[in-house]
Amino acid sequence: MPESLIIRPPSEWRSLLVRITRGCNWNRCRFCGIYPAMGQADFSIRSLAEIRRDIDVLVLRHPRAETAFFGDADPLAAGMEIFCDAARYLRQRMPVQRLTCYGRVATLHRLGPENIHRLAAAGLDRIHVGLESGDAEILRRQRKGQSPKMVVRVARWLREAGIELSCYVLLGLGGRDQWRRHITETARLINRIEPGFVRVRRLWLHGNVENGCPLWQEVRAGDFVEQDPEGTVRELELLLEQLRPLETFLACDHANNYVQVSGLLREERDQMLAEVRDFLALPEERRQAQYAVIGSRI
């Protein structure tokens, strides 16, 4: 029985899911801690023999699969030999049209451009990274372990290697006090790196003050004031206002987004912005009902 991933991008729901590592090798982001909460407290690297066996079984069970995804949080941390061998073996067993994975910006930055070209040669087509914010201070405060400068370098290396970049943005990560700076700097960074995809999420602090993600400690101390639902939608509005008409596909492709918009920025940015503004123009009772229905979830 192949090992199951704990988390995968919604866009990879039809992909073969191959587990290269278990858990998260960083596990320090204050807004997260989700892997320990879901029972994967420790990080470990699976052997190549285990990975190959899983690929063999998955190929037999899903012979028509067209895409594949490597996990968990940062399978590149397994090292170039294991990751590239697994990628080549998968493509030998099944000629998938797309192979993707999660990856930390810090790991990619450490690998450097030469190794990123090796990843492309092994068959990696797209990488999903947690951009979260474009503001250096917010990233530092949240212990993300990356900086906007690192993101710019990594984005350039990926583009040069021909690997698509899919970035995740967390609405609400600046709290109620720093939301404008959070969104403004995030839009500025996206405009600079021009990723293939921007996937929008809403910050959700799992658990509670007594037993939850580390950011709850700051909430309890009053050092972080959570963004309210209306403010979250205002953040999405500001993000769309400040993004240039790029060849970037933006998607609110997760169930916890209060407003679901998606489209190519170059062609549909104004339409998406109009949809968000139409929502904000609804009577308050209808907006509040929407916020209550959506709730919070992974």
PyMOL commands that set and color helices and strands:
alter all, ss='L'
color gray80, all
select helices_A, chain A and resi 10-12+34-37+48-61+75-78+80-93+105-122+136-141+148-161+179-193+216-221+229-242+265-280+284-294
alter helices_A, ss='H'
color red, helices_A
select strands_A, chain A and resi 16-19+21-22+44-45+67-71+98-102+126-132+164-171+197-202+249-251+262-264
alter strands_A, ss='S'
color yellow, strands_A
deselect
rebuild
show_as cartoon
